[in-house]
């Protein structure tokens, strides 16, 4: 990979922290809202528990505290839980401080200048605006004629264009573009296999998405790109370039297997928890169908 610094400052201006979410305009938000006709909503998030597939070294633990309360004439009581987990577990959106090239993150922010004990003072997930935009689901498994792509299989621009052409669609600036590979069908069924690798968009498709000025992209996998990678010496290069070069936010671990086939654009929303300085934000992206 070219290590020059020509990729910053961002096209959205030096100091910008929103990245490609700047592509979502007020008019685009209104357009997305007008796509909704019947109010059918699909939740794209997996339920979190201690058995969720996770990157090595990460785990989700939740403990319920002792029941409290029993006070007042009404004997009110409550329960409170304690959660110990990285925010980058389960379904989440990566902030633009998550991946970097050398010591520089999106827009050239230097790691040493933004890191604090509690997180980062720039590019945290709380700096990203809440998302409501037009969404496109590209069913790559259907294009390939399979139930599930294999680990390391590369999704190409040609795959994306075939998926779009099936329904007479085109990607427009500000869109959220999600990819169904079938890999997510292993979630909760064979967690070890799910976490051992994945198919995903290759480098050419990453560049294609950036050229189309998408605001957001995501996949039914735990990262965004093939594992094993196209080049063994460039692991996780697709989300790295999308994050650092282009400021494109990425949704991971999306629950797409239960969706009905979609032949038209839908309204996509994502509202990650705004934890100050955190690299990702857990949340529950929603897809509202036009009919």
Number of C-alpha atoms within 10 A of each C-alpha: 8 5 8 7 12 10 15 18 16 20 14 17 11 12 14 18 26 23 28 25 26 19 19 21 14 11 10 17 18 13 15 22 18 13 21 18 12 10 12 11 14 18 15 21 19 19 11 14 12 11 12 18 25 20 13 8 6 13 18 18 14 13 10 10 11 10 11 11 11 11 9 8 6 7 8 10 11 10 10 10 10 10 10 10 13 17 20 21 22 25 27 27 30 26 29 31 28 21 21 20 19 9 12 19 24 33 26 20 22 16 17 10 12 17 14 12 7 9 16 20 16 25 27 25 28 21 19 21 17 14 18 27 29 29 28 25 25 24 21 24 19 16 16 15 9 12 13 18 21 17 19 18 20 23 24 17 18 11 19 23 16 17 23 20 11 11 12 11 15 14 19 17 20 23 29 30 24 23 24 24 30 23 27 24 19 17 21 14 10 11 16 14 14 20 20 15 21 26 27 33 26 24 24 14 20 23 17 15 25 19 11 14 21 26 29 29 24 26 28 27 30 28 23 27 30 26 22 19 23 18 12 9 9 12 15 21 22 23 28 24 22 26 26 26 24 27 31 28 27 24 28 23 25 25 26 25 16 11 13 9 10 15 16 16 23 24 24 27 20 21 18 23 18 18 16 17 23 26 22 28 27 24 20 23 22 17 24 23 21 20 12
